[in-house]
Amino acid sequence: MPYTTLASTVKNLEKKGFVKSVKYANANRYEPLISEEDYKEKFMHSFVGDYFKNSYKEMVSFFVKEEKLSASELEEIMQMIKDNKSE
């Protein structure tokens, strides 16, 4: 990956408040400001909104149609939903 691509990506993450820059000698070191779990949640919310009209059903349907999600994986997801509802 070219340096400029990496630098742009890190700068965008900094602008969005996901990382902060810390001066270290003559370089910058970047530290996370949110947890990995929080980042995944924000990313997925944005991803589903941008590509699947805020519908997780549409997202799952897409992956099933594209054969990226097997029947057994779909059953596993449905079981996770059932288990979560019963808690």
Rosetta blueprint (number, residue, H / E / L):
1 M L
2 P L
3 Y H
4 T H
5 T H
6 L H
7 A H
8 S H
9 T H
10 V H
11 K H
12 N H
13 L H
14 E H
15 K H
16 K L
17 G L
18 F L
19 V E
20 K E
21 S E
22 V E
23 K E
24 Y E
25 A L
26 N L
27 A E
28 N E
29 R E
30 Y E
31 E E
32 P E
33 L L
34 I L
35 S L
36 E H
37 E H
38 D H
39 Y H
40 K H
41 E H
42 K H
43 F H
44 M H
45 H H
46 S H
47 F H
48 V H
49 G H
50 D H
51 Y H
52 F H
53 K L
54 N L
55 S L
56 Y H
57 K H
58 E H
59 M H
60 V H
61 S H
62 F H
63 F H
64 V H
65 K H
66 E L
67 E L
68 K L
69 L L
70 S L
71 A H
72 S H
73 E H
74 L H
75 E H
76 E H
77 I H
78 M H
79 Q H
80 M H
81 I H
82 K H
83 D H
84 N H
85 K H
86 S L
87 E L
